[in-house]
Amino acid sequence: MNTGGIILIAVLLALVAYAAWLSAPPGAPRPLIPQDREEALLKHVPEDTRSGNSLETFTAFNPMVARMEEDIETAQKYVHLLFYKYEDDEVCRRVAERLARKAAAGVEVRILVDHAVNMDRSRFYDELRARGIQVRLFSPMHIPFLIPSDNYRNHRKIVVVDGRVAYMGGMNIAERYGIGLGWGIWRDTHIRIEGPAVTGCEFAFARDWAYKGGELLADASYFPPQPPAGNVNVDIVCSGPKGDGPRIMQRICGMLDASRHYAWLESPYLIPTREVRDSLLAAAGRGVDVRIIIPPRGDRGVLTPLCSNSYVEELLEAGVRIARYRSGYMHSKTAVCDDRFVTVGTANIDPRSYKLNYEINAFIDDRAYALQMKSFFAADEAQSDYMDLAAWKRRGLLARAAESFARIGSAQF
């Protein structure tokens, strides 16, 4: 082998080692904020925030953001927004204009965004600050990534208005969520919550806002008493490399392990961790009707769909049914099991969501809501095509090799 080939191999090995180092599981989770600061927040969180809630579900962006703007308009004390992405486009500026008017009227407006994916929007955020909106970047990172924690990104999407209504789910604030991509619609799921579970969303925001020395929002006015607003049981669950560990992954495995009739999931990615893969295979193996809807292609390059493809054959052979959503990009992160259990949130089926990102999911135990989510899945299923195992096995060696190569970096997708 010539010198150039040796150098190329060395560089590739170094990149693989670097990616593995960045993607290494963080081990036992350390506190996200100091214990005394977390306890100051927790004293405002009642023991039971699970029962007595009502939910409104959105499967498209425009109705969701319109409803959210209505709630923002009624704010008297505060509006808190946490998004993985808050982009500088027409929709984001329209929402920002409404937020700025509320700030001018004396309402506290805070926006928390992940640093890594919003670094090019500093001028826009400075404009918002100049108009009275507090904007904070979650965990400013080094360039290039110098420590593994630079790879721990905040993927949560939360809006809380006056502690009385909350939004969470798969949607960021960005114009493309409403207009779709060039090749199809953007299909997503978001929920509006009223009732005690709102407190769980505000706790998640307040803890993230306090991360790395930020202001501690521990005044009782941020956590007003929550009378029952309905009869839906909603458990707000956070996960992350610091603070909570892989709780969402564990709860999803618990749903799959408890399923006896069906488990239907939607995700933009199908890159299961070993734990989730084992639960999917075990459920299918005992006769559970396991179905997963994924997009027909990726939204950020070719490696992610290739990596997803590397898991398809094993799952199909086990009896898991996998469908591609032909109408556009499937970005919804949901699961419904046995006409009873549902989860809606920010966590994808991938190692990054389960172990490296800060995520938030609602776990819902309610028959009527499960039937509603089941109907949403059925509507998506009608616009999807199930994959055939025999046809899939006929794909070429080049495709298999590309999938195997992509799988090496699966924790980064």
ROLUMPA-950393 format. One record per residue (C-alpha): residue number from 1; residue in three letters; z, y, x. Coordinates in Angstrom, 2 decimals, decimal comma. Example, Ala and Ser with C-alpha at 12.3 -4.5 7.8 and 13.67 -1.06 7.14 Angstrom:
BEGIN
+-----+------+---------+---------+---------+
!  nr ! rest !      zz !      yy !      xx !
+-----+------+---------+---------+---------+
!   1 !  ala !    7,80 !   -4,50 !   12,30 !
!   2 !  ser !    7,14 !   -1,06 !   13,67 !
+-----+------+---------+---------+---------+
END
This chain:
BEGIN
+-----+------+---------+---------+---------+
!  nr ! rest !      zz !      yy !      xx !
+-----+------+---------+---------+---------+
!   1 !  met !    0,00 !    0,00 !    0,00 !
!   2 !  asn !   -0,90 !    3,44 !    1,34 !
!   3 !  thr !    1,55 !    6,29 !    1,81 !
!   4 !  gly !    0,44 !    8,04 !   -1,39 !
!   5 !  gly !    1,16 !    4,95 !   -3,47 !
!   6 !  ile !    4,62 !    4,55 !   -1,94 !
!   7 !  ile !    5,42 !    8,20 !   -2,66 !
!   8 !  leu !    4,20 !    7,87 !   -6,26 !
!   9 !  ile !    6,36 !    4,79 !   -6,87 !
!  10 !  ala !    9,36 !    6,51 !   -5,28 !
!  11 !  val !    8,89 !    9,57 !   -7,51 !
!  12 !  leu !    8,59 !    7,41 !  -10,65 !
!  13 !  leu !   11,72 !    5,45 !   -9,73 !
!  14 !  ala !   13,58 !    8,68 !   -9,05 !
!  15 !  leu !   12,54 !   10,06 !  -12,45 !
!  16 !  val !   13,67 !    6,86 !  -14,19 !
!  17 !  ala !   17,01 !    7,00 !  -12,37 !
!  18 !  tyr !   17,42 !   10,69 !  -13,27 !
!  19 !  ala !   16,66 !    9,98 !  -16,94 !
!  20 !  ala !   19,11 !    7,08 !  -16,94 !
!  21 !  trp !   21,79 !    9,29 !  -15,39 !
!  22 !  leu !   21,25 !   12,00 !  -18,01 !
!  23 !  ser !   21,22 !    9,43 !  -20,82 !
!  24 !  ala !   24,28 !    7,49 !  -19,73 !
!  25 !  pro !   26,74 !    7,05 !  -22,63 !
!  26 !  pro !   29,55 !    9,55 !  -22,18 !
!  27 !  gly !   32,28 !    6,90 !  -22,38 !
!  28 !  ala !   35,48 !    7,64 !  -24,28 !
!  29 !  pro !   34,90 !   10,99 !  -26,03 !
!  30 !  arg !   36,92 !   13,91 !  -24,76 !
!  31 !  pro !   38,09 !   16,63 !  -27,17 !
!  32 !  leu !   35,40 !   19,14 !  -28,09 !
!  33 !  ile !   37,98 !   21,93 !  -28,05 !
!  34 !  pro !   41,61 !   21,92 !  -26,81 !
!  35 !  gln !   43,97 !   19,99 !  -29,06 !
!  36 !  asp !   46,05 !   23,00 !  -30,07 !
!  37 !  arg !   42,91 !   24,85 !  -31,22 !
!  38 !  glu !   41,68 !   21,84 !  -33,20 !
!  39 !  glu !   45,08 !   21,45 !  -34,85 !
!  40 !  ala !   45,00 !   25,12 !  -35,84 !
!  41 !  leu !   41,80 !   24,37 !  -37,77 !
!  42 !  leu !   42,91 !   21,01 !  -39,13 !
!  43 !  lys !   46,01 !   22,47 !  -40,79 !
!  44 !  his !   43,64 !   24,08 !  -43,31 !
!  45 !  val !   41,82 !   20,81 !  -44,10 !
!  46 !  pro !   43,43 !   18,90 !  -47,02 !
!  47 !  glu !   43,99 !   15,17 !  -46,69 !
!  48 !  asp !   41,51 !   14,42 !  -49,48 !
!  49 !  thr !   38,22 !   16,30 !  -49,26 !
!  50 !  arg !   36,25 !   13,26 !  -50,33 !
!  51 !  ser !   36,60 !   13,23 !  -54,12 !
!  52 !  gly !   35,65 !   15,83 !  -56,70 !
!  53 !  asn !   32,29 !   17,04 !  -55,37 !
!  54 !  ser !   28,92 !   17,89 !  -56,86 !
!  55 !  leu !   25,58 !   17,57 !  -55,07 !
!  56 !  glu !   22,16 !   19,12 !  -55,47 !
!  57 !  thr !   19,38 !   17,45 !  -53,49 !
!  58 !  phe !   16,21 !   19,02 !  -52,10 !
!  59 !  thr !   13,23 !   17,02 !  -50,87 !
!  60 !  ala !   11,16 !   20,10 !  -49,99 !
!  61 !  phe !   12,00 !   23,16 !  -47,91 !
!  62 !  asn !   10,92 !   26,09 !  -50,10 !
!  63 !  pro !   13,20 !   25,30 !  -53,08 !
!  64 !  met !   16,08 !   24,66 !  -50,68 !
!  65 !  val !   15,75 !   27,94 !  -48,79 !
!  66 !  ala !   15,32 !   29,88 !  -52,04 !
!  67 !  arg !   18,56 !   28,37 !  -53,40 !
!  68 !  met !   20,31 !   29,07 !  -50,11 !
!  69 !  glu !   19,22 !   32,71 !  -50,20 !
!  70 !  glu !   20,64 !   33,01 !  -53,73 !
!  71 !  asp !   24,00 !   31,76 !  -52,46 !
!  72 !  ile !   23,90 !   34,07 !  -49,44 !
!  73 !  glu !   23,32 !   37,01 !  -51,79 !
!  74 !  thr !   26,63 !   36,25 !  -53,54 !
!  75 !  ala !   28,70 !   36,11 !  -50,30 !
!  76 !  gln !   31,87 !   38,22 !  -50,28 !
!  77 !  lys !   33,71 !   37,10 !  -47,11 !
!  78 !  tyr !   31,40 !   35,21 !  -44,75 !
!  79 !  val !   28,18 !   33,30 !  -44,19 !
!  80 !  his !   28,12 !   30,70 !  -41,43 !
!  81 !  leu !   24,89 !   29,08 !  -40,24 !
!  82 !  leu !   24,50 !   26,37 !  -37,61 !
!  83 !  phe !   21,01 !   25,14 !  -36,82 !
!  84 !  tyr !   19,39 !   23,15 !  -34,06 !
!  85 !  lys !   16,48 !   25,58 !  -34,38 !
!  86 !  tyr !   16,38 !   29,04 !  -35,91 !
!  87 !  glu !   12,88 !   30,21 !  -35,14 !
!  88 !  asp !   11,25 !   33,64 !  -35,02 !
!  89 !  asp !    8,75 !   33,39 !  -37,88 !
!  90 !  glu !    8,18 !   34,91 !  -41,31 !
!  91 !  val !   10,70 !   32,71 !  -43,13 !
!  92 !  cys !   13,40 !   33,13 !  -40,48 !
!  93 !  arg !   12,96 !   36,91 !  -40,51 !
!  94 !  arg !   13,15 !   36,99 !  -44,31 !
!  95 !  val !   16,44 !   35,10 !  -44,26 !
!  96 !  ala !   17,65 !   37,26 !  -41,36 !
!  97 !  glu !   16,88 !   40,42 !  -43,34 !
!  98 !  arg !   19,08 !   39,17 !  -46,17 !
!  99 !  leu !   21,82 !   38,26 !  -43,71 !
! 100 !  ala !   21,62 !   41,70 !  -42,07 !
! 101 !  arg !   22,04 !   43,41 !  -45,45 !
! 102 !  lys !   25,14 !   41,32 !  -46,11 !
! 103 !  ala !   26,50 !   42,17 !  -42,65 !
! 104 !  ala !   25,93 !   45,87 !  -43,34 !
! 105 !  ala !   27,96 !   45,44 !  -46,54 !
! 106 !  gly !   30,91 !   44,06 !  -44,57 !
! 107 !  val !   30,30 !   40,32 !  -44,88 !
! 108 !  glu !   30,91 !   38,35 !  -41,68 !
! 109 !  val !   27,67 !   36,65 !  -40,66 !
! 110 !  arg !   27,64 !   34,11 !  -37,84 !
! 111 !  ile !   24,69 !   32,10 !  -36,58 !
! 112 !  leu !   25,18 !   29,28 !  -34,06 !
! 113 !  val !   22,09 !   27,68 !  -32,52 !
! 114 !  asp !   21,51 !   25,12 !  -29,82 !
! 115 !  his !   20,65 !   26,75 !  -26,52 !
! 116 !  ala !   18,13 !   24,28 !  -25,12 !
! 117 !  val !   15,50 !   24,58 !  -27,86 !
! 118 !  asn !   15,95 !   28,30 !  -28,56 !
! 119 !  met !   15,85 !   29,77 !  -25,06 !
! 120 !  asp !   12,62 !   31,65 !  -25,77 !
! 121 !  arg !   14,11 !   33,53 !  -28,73 !
! 122 !  ser !   16,65 !   35,72 !  -26,93 !
! 123 !  arg !   14,87 !   38,97 !  -27,94 !
! 124 !  phe !   14,91 !   37,95 !  -31,62 !
! 125 !  tyr !   18,60 !   37,07 !  -31,43 !
! 126 !  asp !   19,34 !   40,42 !  -29,76 !
! 127 !  glu !   17,67 !   42,09 !  -32,74 !
! 128 !  leu !   19,98 !   40,19 !  -35,07 !
! 129 !  arg !   23,04 !   41,17 !  -33,03 !
! 130 !  ala !   21,99 !   44,82 !  -33,17 !
! 131 !  arg !   22,08 !   44,55 !  -36,97 !
! 132 !  gly !   25,62 !   43,21 !  -37,14 !
! 133 !  ile !   24,95 !   39,46 !  -37,11 !
! 134 !  gln !   27,02 !   37,46 !  -34,64 !
! 135 !  val !   24,74 !   35,02 !  -32,80 !
! 136 !  arg !   26,11 !   32,44 !  -30,40 !
! 137 !  leu !   24,34 !   29,81 !  -28,30 !
! 138 !  phe !   25,92 !   26,37 !  -28,27 !
! 139 !  ser !   26,61 !   25,04 !  -24,76 !
! 140 !  pro !   24,32 !   27,17 !  -22,58 !
! 141 !  met !   22,59 !   24,78 !  -20,22 !
! 142 !  his !   21,62 !   24,84 !  -16,58 !
! 143 !  ile !   17,96 !   24,77 !  -15,56 !
! 144 !  pro !   17,08 !   22,12 !  -14,61 !
! 145 !  phe !   19,69 !   19,80 !  -16,15 !
! 146 !  leu !   22,31 !   19,59 !  -13,42 !
! 147 !  ile !   25,03 !   17,66 !  -15,23 !
! 148 !  pro !   24,82 !   15,05 !  -18,01 !
! 149 !  ser !   26,54 !   17,36 !  -20,52 !
! 150 !  asp !   23,48 !   19,63 !  -20,32 !
! 151 !  asn !   21,75 !   16,82 !  -22,21 !
! 152 !  tyr !   24,28 !   16,86 !  -25,07 !
! 153 !  arg !   22,60 !   19,05 !  -27,67 !
! 154 !  asn !   23,82 !   20,30 !  -31,06 !
! 155 !  his !   21,48 !   18,87 !  -33,70 !
! 156 !  arg !   23,61 !   19,80 !  -36,73 !
! 157 !  lys !   22,29 !   21,89 !  -39,64 !
! 158 !  ile !   25,03 !   23,56 !  -41,68 !
! 159 !  val !   25,33 !   26,61 !  -43,93 !
! 160 !  val !   28,66 !   27,57 !  -45,51 !
! 161 !  val !   29,11 !   30,54 !  -47,86 !
! 162 !  asp !   32,66 !   31,78 !  -48,47 !
! 163 !  gly !   34,01 !   28,23 !  -48,16 !
! 164 !  arg !   32,81 !   27,46 !  -51,68 !
! 165 !  val !   29,29 !   26,08 !  -51,12 !
! 166 !  ala !   27,70 !   24,27 !  -48,18 !
! 167 !  tyr !   24,26 !   23,02 !  -47,20 !
! 168 !  met !   23,48 !   20,24 !  -44,74 !
! 169 !  gly !   20,76 !   17,71 !  -44,04 !
! 170 !  gly !   17,54 !   17,43 !  -42,08 !
! 171 !  met !   16,04 !   20,93 !  -42,44 !
! 172 !  asn !   16,12 !   23,65 !  -39,82 !
! 173 !  ile !   15,10 !   27,20 !  -40,67 !
! 174 !  ala !   11,42 !   27,33 !  -39,74 !
! 175 !  glu !    8,21 !   28,20 !  -41,54 !
! 176 !  arg !    6,51 !   24,88 !  -40,79 !
! 177 !  tyr !    9,06 !   23,06 !  -42,96 !
! 178 !  gly !    7,53 !   24,82 !  -45,94 !
! 179 !  ile !    3,84 !   24,84 !  -45,03 !
! 180 !  gly !    3,76 !   21,47 !  -43,27 !
! 181 !  leu !    1,66 !   20,47 !  -40,30 !
! 182 !  gly !   -2,11 !   20,51 !  -39,96 !
! 183 !  trp !   -2,30 !   16,87 !  -41,02 !
! 184 !  gly !    0,17 !   16,77 !  -43,92 !
! 185 !  ile !    3,33 !   17,98 !  -45,62 !
! 186 !  trp !    6,78 !   18,10 !  -44,05 !
! 187 !  arg !    8,97 !   15,67 !  -46,00 !
! 188 !  asp !   12,70 !   16,17 !  -45,58 !
! 189 !  thr !   16,03 !   15,86 !  -47,41 !
! 190 !  his !   18,79 !   18,45 !  -47,65 !
! 191 !  ile !   21,84 !   18,72 !  -49,91 !
! 192 !  arg !   23,90 !   21,52 !  -51,43 !
! 193 !  ile !   27,60 !   20,71 !  -51,82 !
! 194 !  glu !   30,28 !   22,22 !  -54,04 !
! 195 !  gly !   33,84 !   20,95 !  -54,01 !
! 196 !  pro !   36,39 !   19,85 !  -51,41 !
! 197 !  ala !   33,77 !   18,40 !  -49,03 !
! 198 !  val !   32,65 !   21,97 !  -48,27 !
! 199 !  thr !   35,82 !   22,19 !  -46,15 !
! 200 !  gly !   34,50 !   19,41 !  -43,91 !
! 201 !  cys !   31,33 !   21,39 !  -43,25 !
! 202 !  glu !   33,29 !   24,57 !  -42,46 !
! 203 !  phe !   35,58 !   22,64 !  -40,11 !
! 204 !  ala !   32,52 !   21,32 !  -38,27 !
! 205 !  phe !   31,09 !   24,83 !  -37,95 !
! 206 !  ala !   34,38 !   26,40 !  -36,88 !
! 207 !  arg !   35,01 !   23,78 !  -34,22 !
! 208 !  asp !   31,50 !   24,17 !  -32,79 !
! 209 !  trp !   31,84 !   27,97 !  -32,86 !
! 210 !  ala !   35,07 !   27,67 !  -30,84 !
! 211 !  tyr !   33,48 !   25,39 !  -28,22 !
! 212 !  lys !   33,75 !   26,69 !  -24,66 !
! 213 !  gly !   36,01 !   29,60 !  -25,45 !
! 214 !  gly !   34,42 !   30,91 !  -28,61 !
! 215 !  glu !   36,34 !   32,72 !  -31,34 !
! 216 !  leu !   38,75 !   30,46 !  -33,25 !
! 217 !  leu !   38,22 !   30,86 !  -36,99 !
! 218 !  ala !   41,64 !   29,53 !  -37,92 !
! 219 !  asp !   42,55 !   32,02 !  -40,65 !
! 220 !  ala !   43,18 !   30,46 !  -44,04 !
! 221 !  ser !   40,55 !   32,75 !  -45,59 !
! 222 !  tyr !   37,85 !   30,58 !  -44,00 !
! 223 !  phe !   39,24 !   27,51 !  -45,79 !
! 224 !  pro !   39,94 !   28,56 !  -49,39 !
! 225 !  pro !   41,34 !   26,01 !  -51,86 !
! 226 !  gln !   38,60 !   23,87 !  -53,36 !
! 227 !  pro !   38,98 !   22,84 !  -57,01 !
! 228 !  pro !   36,99 !   19,81 !  -58,11 !
! 229 !  ala !   33,36 !   20,64 !  -58,86 !
! 230 !  gly !   32,20 !   17,18 !  -59,92 !
! 231 !  asn !   33,00 !   13,50 !  -59,56 !
! 232 !  val !   30,96 !   12,49 !  -56,50 !
! 233 !  asn !   32,75 !   11,02 !  -53,48 !
! 234 !  val !   31,44 !   12,71 !  -50,32 !
! 235 !  asp !   32,76 !   12,07 !  -46,82 !
! 236 !  ile !   31,56 !   14,52 !  -44,14 !
! 237 !  val !   31,30 !   12,71 !  -40,81 !
! 238 !  cys !   30,56 !   14,28 !  -37,43 !
! 239 !  ser !   29,60 !   12,49 !  -34,25 !
! 240 !  gly !   29,00 !   13,59 !  -30,70 !
! 241 !  pro !   29,57 !   12,82 !  -27,03 !
! 242 !  lys !   32,67 !   15,01 !  -27,17 !
! 243 !  gly !   35,15 !   15,15 !  -30,02 !
! 244 !  asp !   34,10 !   12,34 !  -32,32 !
! 245 !  gly !   32,19 !    9,65 !  -30,46 !
! 246 !  pro !   29,48 !    7,59 !  -32,23 !
! 247 !  arg !   31,11 !    7,71 !  -35,68 !
! 248 !  ile !   27,87 !    8,18 !  -37,61 !
! 249 !  met !   26,28 !    5,18 !  -35,93 !
! 250 !  gln !   29,37 !    3,13 !  -36,71 !
! 251 !  arg !   29,34 !    4,17 !  -40,36 !
! 252 !  ile !   25,63 !    3,35 !  -40,70 !
! 253 !  cys !   26,24 !   -0,06 !  -39,14 !
! 254 !  gly !   29,07 !   -0,49 !  -41,65 !
! 255 !  met !   26,72 !    0,31 !  -44,54 !
! 256 !  leu !   24,16 !   -2,18 !  -43,28 !
! 257 !  asp !   26,77 !   -4,86 !  -42,63 !
! 258 !  ala !   28,22 !   -4,42 !  -46,13 !
! 259 !  ser !   24,84 !   -4,49 !  -47,90 !
! 260 !  arg !   24,11 !   -7,53 !  -50,02 !
! 261 !  his !   20,99 !   -6,65 !  -52,02 !
! 262 !  tyr !   19,01 !   -3,86 !  -50,38 !
! 263 !  ala !   19,14 !   -1,23 !  -47,64 !
! 264 !  trp !   16,39 !    1,39 !  -47,67 !
! 265 !  leu !   16,15 !    3,92 !  -44,86 !
! 266 !  glu !   14,00 !    6,91 !  -43,89 !
! 267 !  ser !   13,77 !    8,39 !  -40,40 !
! 268 !  pro !   11,27 !   10,25 !  -38,24 !
! 269 !  tyr !   12,05 !    7,86 !  -35,40 !
! 270 !  leu !   12,66 !    4,12 !  -35,27 !
! 271 !  ile !   14,38 !    3,65 !  -31,93 !
! 272 !  pro !   17,55 !    1,78 !  -32,90 !
! 273 !  thr !   20,46 !    1,35 !  -30,58 !
! 274 !  arg !   21,51 !   -2,23 !  -29,90 !
! 275 !  glu !   24,26 !   -1,89 !  -32,53 !
! 276 !  val !   21,96 !   -0,61 !  -35,28 !
! 277 !  arg !   19,20 !   -3,08 !  -34,38 !
! 278 !  asp !   21,68 !   -5,96 !  -34,65 !
! 279 !  ser !   22,85 !   -4,71 !  -38,06 !
! 280 !  leu !   19,27 !   -4,39 !  -39,32 !
! 281 !  leu !   18,39 !   -7,88 !  -38,10 !
! 282 !  ala !   21,57 !   -9,39 !  -39,52 !
! 283 !  ala !   21,01 !   -7,78 !  -42,92 !
! 284 !  ala !   17,43 !   -9,03 !  -43,11 !
! 285 !  gly !   18,57 !  -12,44 !  -41,90 !
! 286 !  arg !   20,95 !  -12,90 !  -44,82 !
! 287 !  gly !   18,29 !  -11,95 !  -47,35 !
! 288 !  val !   18,93 !   -8,23 !  -47,81 !
! 289 !  asp !   15,79 !   -6,26 !  -48,73 !
! 290 !  val !   15,59 !   -3,94 !  -45,72 !
! 291 !  arg !   12,89 !   -1,26 !  -45,82 !
! 292 !  ile !   12,27 !    1,65 !  -43,45 !
! 293 !  ile !    9,81 !    4,53 !  -43,95 !
! 294 !  ile !    8,69 !    6,37 !  -40,82 !
! 295 !  pro !    5,92 !    8,93 !  -40,16 !
! 296 !  pro !    2,39 !    7,88 !  -39,22 !
! 297 !  arg !    2,55 !    9,88 !  -35,99 !
! 298 !  gly !    4,93 !   12,02 !  -33,96 !
! 299 !  asp !    5,54 !   15,75 !  -34,02 !
! 300 !  arg !    6,15 !   16,13 !  -30,28 !
! 301 !  gly !    3,78 !   14,08 !  -28,18 !
! 302 !  val !    2,87 !   10,42 !  -27,96 !
! 303 !  leu !    5,88 !    8,88 !  -26,22 !
! 304 !  thr !    8,23 !    8,90 !  -29,22 !
! 305 !  pro !    5,90 !    7,01 !  -31,61 !
! 306 !  leu !    5,02 !    4,61 !  -28,79 !
! 307 !  cys !    8,69 !    3,93 !  -28,26 !
! 308 !  ser !    9,17 !    3,38 !  -32,00 !
! 309 !  asn !    6,24 !    0,95 !  -31,95 !
! 310 !  ser !    8,00 !   -1,14 !  -29,32 !
! 311 !  tyr !   10,63 !   -2,17 !  -31,90 !
! 312 !  val !    8,28 !   -2,90 !  -34,79 !
! 313 !  glu !    7,30 !   -6,50 !  -34,03 !
! 314 !  glu !   10,86 !   -7,80 !  -33,67 !
! 315 !  leu !   11,94 !   -6,11 !  -36,90 !
! 316 !  leu !    8,90 !   -7,31 !  -38,86 !
! 317 !  glu !    9,44 !  -10,87 !  -37,65 !
! 318 !  ala !   13,03 !  -10,70 !  -38,90 !
! 319 !  gly !   11,86 !   -9,67 !  -42,38 !
! 320 !  val !   12,43 !   -5,91 !  -42,17 !
! 321 !  arg !    9,65 !   -4,08 !  -44,02 !
! 322 !  ile !    8,35 !   -0,97 !  -42,24 !
! 323 !  ala !    6,06 !    1,58 !  -43,89 !
! 324 !  arg !    4,23 !    4,62 !  -42,56 !
! 325 !  tyr !    4,32 !    7,73 !  -44,75 !
! 326 !  arg !    0,68 !    8,73 !  -45,08 !
! 327 !  ser !    1,16 !   12,12 !  -46,80 !
! 328 !  gly !    2,55 !   13,89 !  -43,73 !
! 329 !  tyr !    5,54 !   13,99 !  -41,43 !
! 330 !  met !    8,58 !   12,03 !  -42,58 !
! 331 !  his !   11,60 !   13,96 !  -41,22 !
! 332 !  ser !   14,15 !   12,78 !  -43,79 !
! 333 !  lys !   17,26 !   11,04 !  -42,41 !
! 334 !  thr !   18,65 !    9,00 !  -45,29 !
! 335 !  ala !   19,78 !    5,54 !  -46,29 !
! 336 !  val !   20,67 !    4,04 !  -49,67 !
! 337 !  cys !   22,26 !    0,63 !  -50,19 !
! 338 !  asp !   23,03 !   -1,54 !  -53,20 !
! 339 !  asp !   22,91 !    1,23 !  -55,86 !
! 340 !  arg !   26,14 !    2,65 !  -54,45 !
! 341 !  phe !   26,17 !    3,92 !  -50,86 !
! 342 !  val !   24,07 !    6,79 !  -49,50 !
! 343 !  thr !   23,94 !    8,82 !  -46,32 !
! 344 !  val !   22,10 !   12,11 !  -45,86 !
! 345 !  gly !   22,29 !   14,12 !  -42,69 !
! 346 !  thr !   20,92 !   15,06 !  -39,31 !
! 347 !  ala !   21,12 !   11,77 !  -37,41 !
! 348 !  asn !   17,84 !   10,00 !  -36,68 !
! 349 !  ile !   17,56 !    6,29 !  -35,94 !
! 350 !  asp !   17,60 !    6,79 !  -32,19 !
! 351 !  pro !   20,02 !    6,70 !  -29,24 !
! 352 !  arg !   19,91 !   10,47 !  -28,79 !
! 353 !  ser !   21,22 !   11,08 !  -32,30 !
! 354 !  tyr !   23,77 !    8,31 !  -32,17 !
! 355 !  lys !   25,21 !    8,92 !  -28,70 !
! 356 !  leu !   23,97 !   12,15 !  -27,05 !
! 357 !  asn !   23,66 !   14,75 !  -29,81 !
! 358 !  tyr !   26,23 !   16,47 !  -31,99 !
! 359 !  glu !   25,31 !   15,38 !  -35,53 !
! 360 !  ile !   26,65 !   15,60 !  -39,09 !
! 361 !  asn !   26,06 !   13,24 !  -42,04 !
! 362 !  ala !   27,40 !   13,04 !  -45,56 !
! 363 !  phe !   28,39 !    9,53 !  -46,63 !
! 364 !  ile !   28,33 !    9,28 !  -50,41 !
! 365 !  asp !   29,84 !    6,58 !  -52,62 !
! 366 !  asp !   28,45 !    7,12 !  -56,11 !
! 367 !  arg !   26,23 !    4,97 !  -58,29 !
! 368 !  ala !   24,41 !    7,79 !  -60,10 !
! 369 !  tyr !   23,63 !    9,58 !  -56,86 !
! 370 !  ala !   22,51 !    6,31 !  -55,21 !
! 371 !  leu !   20,07 !    5,73 !  -58,06 !
! 372 !  gln !   18,70 !    9,24 !  -57,57 !
! 373 !  met !   18,22 !    8,65 !  -53,86 !
! 374 !  lys !   16,62 !    5,30 !  -54,65 !
! 375 !  ser !   14,08 !    7,10 !  -56,86 !
! 376 !  phe !   13,27 !    9,53 !  -54,03 !
! 377 !  phe !   12,66 !    6,57 !  -51,74 !
! 378 !  ala !   10,41 !    4,93 !  -54,34 !
! 379 !  ala !    8,36 !    8,13 !  -54,63 !
! 380 !  asp !    7,93 !    8,22 !  -50,85 !
! 381 !  glu !    7,13 !    4,51 !  -50,82 !
! 382 !  ala !    4,26 !    5,14 !  -53,23 !
! 383 !  gln !    2,77 !    7,43 !  -50,58 !
! 384 !  ser !    3,30 !    4,96 !  -47,74 !
! 385 !  asp !    1,58 !    1,88 !  -46,33 !
! 386 !  tyr !    3,56 !   -1,15 !  -45,22 !
! 387 !  met !    2,72 !   -2,66 !  -41,86 !
! 388 !  asp !    1,38 !   -6,20 !  -41,66 !
! 389 !  leu !    2,92 !   -8,45 !  -39,01 !
! 390 !  ala !   -0,24 !  -10,48 !  -38,34 !
! 391 !  ala !   -2,35 !   -7,34 !  -37,92 !
! 392 !  trp !    0,33 !   -5,72 !  -35,74 !
! 393 !  lys !    0,38 !   -8,68 !  -33,39 !
! 394 !  arg !   -3,34 !   -8,23 !  -32,76 !
! 395 !  arg !   -2,85 !   -4,88 !  -31,01 !
! 396 !  gly !   -4,08 !   -4,92 !  -27,44 !
! 397 !  leu !   -2,30 !   -5,41 !  -24,14 !
! 398 !  leu !   -2,79 !   -1,76 !  -23,24 !
! 399 !  ala !   -0,90 !   -0,67 !  -26,37 !
! 400 !  arg !    1,90 !   -3,12 !  -25,61 !
! 401 !  ala !    2,15 !   -1,87 !  -22,04 !
! 402 !  ala !    2,28 !    1,76 !  -23,19 !
! 403 !  glu !    5,05 !    0,90 !  -25,68 !
! 404 !  ser !    7,08 !   -0,84 !  -22,99 !
! 405 !  phe !    6,69 !    2,12 !  -20,65 !
! 406 !  ala !    7,76 !    4,56 !  -23,39 !
! 407 !  arg !   10,81 !    2,44 !  -24,15 !
! 408 !  ile !   12,20 !    3,10 !  -20,67 !
! 409 !  gly !   12,96 !    6,66 !  -21,69 !
! 410 !  ser !   14,05 !    5,85 !  -25,24 !
! 411 !  ala !   17,43 !    7,58 !  -24,95 !
! 412 !  gln !   15,68 !   10,92 !  -24,38 !
! 413 !  phe !   13,63 !   10,86 !  -27,60 !
+-----+------+---------+---------+---------+
END
